[in-house]
Amino acid sequence: MSPATIFVLAVSMSVDAFAVSVGRGAALGRPRIAEALRTGAVFGLVEAATPVIGWTAGLAASSYVEAIDHWIAFILLGGVGLHMLLCAFSARDEEELPGGAARGRSLPVLIATACGTSIDAMAVGVSLAFLSVNIWAVAAAIGLATFLMSSGGMLVGRLIGARFGRAAEVFAGIALFALGLGILIEHLSA
């Protein structure tokens, strides 16, 4: 997997955490830098761990599905991308955003929110088990991107609001679908 592909994947996986962080930042008013860094750290660690968990599960099943692995990668990545697009275009207000439940500052609520936004990274991890990738580099890139985007999202949440978060979610959904489609086309044309 090229560095550019890893970058696109990392940013795409971080967008949902960014959108939640924007919502948290808006809900908290003027979050302190320490609160933004704590949010970024929790989201980043969870988002880095989940693709490794999915990758491990995918490796356990890889010998059984080797002939159709490119289809699995396409379905998982494309499905996550389409899901992100549907969520971005669904009629919801700020109260219904995943960050709406995280208006409190408690660590358990923050961890639960981070786990909720990282389910897609676990599905991507499963699909990565069927490709020749360095999962540790990918997980580190996803974790770092999520840390940076979540921390930044908290700090600018009040300024940009939910609208920009939705646009970023649309971009990420398109990027993930395109990544899955690219994998499928590459394997079918080989």
N, C-alpha and C positions, 0 to 999 in steps of 0.2 A: 504494500500500500504506500503510495507516494506521500511525501510530506504535505502536499497541497490537499490530497484526499483526506488525510488525517485532520488537517486544519478544518476543512468543510464539515467533516463528521463531528469534530469537537464543538464547533460553534453551533451546529444544528442541534446537538444533544443538550446544549446549554441554554437554548432559547426559552424553553418552558420554565426553567429556573429563573431566568432573567425576567420573564413576564410576571411570575409570582413575586419576585423581589421588588419589581416596580410597584405592584399592588401593596406589598408590605410597607415599602417606603412611603407611598402616598397615605396609607392608613395610619402610620406612626407619626406623620407630620414632618418633623425634622429629625430623622434618626441620627444618632451619634455615629462617628466613624467606627467605634468599637462594636456597635450593634451591626453595622454593615459588614464588618470583617467577620464577626461571629456567624452571621447568616451565610456569607460566602464560604466560610470554612466548612460549615455543616453541609451545605448543598454540594460543595466541591468533593468532600470525602465520600458522601453517599453516591454521588454521580460517578465517581471514579471506581467505586467498589462494584456497582451493579453490572457493568459490562463484563467484568472478570467473572462474576457469578454466572451470568448467562453464557459466557464463553466456555466455562467449565462444564456446564450442562450440555452445551452443544458438542463439545469434544466427546463426551460420554456416548452421544448418539451418532457421531459422525460416520462410523463404519457402517451403520445401517442405512444411511441416507446419502452416501457419497455420489450416487448417480443423479440425484435431484437437488444437490446442495445449492446450485445457482438459483433454482426456483424458490427454495426456502429463503435464501437471502433476499431475493426480489420481493417475495410476499411479506416478509417481516419488515424490511426497510420501507417498501412501498406502502404497506399497511400503516406503519407508524407515521409516515409522511402524510398520507391521506387523513389519518385521524387528527393530526395537528392542523391540517387545513380545515377540516370540519369544525374543530373546536374554535379556530380563529374566526370562522364565518358564522358560528352559531350566535343567536341573539341572547347575549348575557350581559348583565351590567357588572360593575365593579364588585358588588356584593357577592356575586356568584362566581367570581374568579377564584381559582385555587388559593390565592393569597388572602381572600376574604376571610377564610377560616383562621388565618394566621395573624389576626390583628393583635393578639396577645403576644407577649414577649417570652413566653415559657419555652424552655428547651424541648420538652416532649412534643409540643405543637409544631415547633420548627423542624424537628426530626421527622415527624409524621408527614409534614408537607414536603420535605426533601425526598422522602421515600415515594410519595405519590408522583412527584415529577420525574423520578428516575426509572420508572417501570419501562419506559421506551428504551432507555439505555441498556436494560437487561435484555430486551428483545433484540437489540442491535448486537449485543455481545453474543447471543446465540448464533446469529447469522455470521459473525466474524469467525466463529469456530470452523466454518467451512471454507475459509479463505486463508491464504498464507500471510498472516499478519503478526506483528509483535504486539500482543494484547497489552503488555505493560506500558509500551509507548502510547498506544491508543488511550488506555485508561488514564494515564498521567495527563495527556493532552486534554481529554474530556474534563478531568478534575480541575485542571488549571483554568481552562476556559470558563468552566462553571463558577469557580471561585471569583474570577475577575468580573464576569458578567453579573453574578448575583450581588457582589459587593457594590459594583457600580450602579446596578439597578435600584438598590436600596437608596443610594445617595441622590439619584436623579428622578426617583419615582414621583415625587411631588411636582416636578417640572414637566415631565412628559406624559404622565398619566397612562391609562390602559390602552389608548389608541395605538401608540407606538409599539407597545408590547404585542398587540395583535398583528401588526404589520411584520414584526420580527418573526412571529410564529408562522405566518404565511410563508415567508422566505425559507424558514427552516423546513417546513413541510415539503415545499417544492424541492429543496436541496436533497432531502432524504429520499424522496421518490425518485429523483434523477439518479442518485447514487445506486439505488436498487436496480433501476432500469439499466444503468450502465453495466453492472455486474452481469445481469441476465444477457444483455446483447453480447458482451465480451465472451461469455461461455458458449453461447449458441453459435457464434460466428467462428469459433476456434475449431 
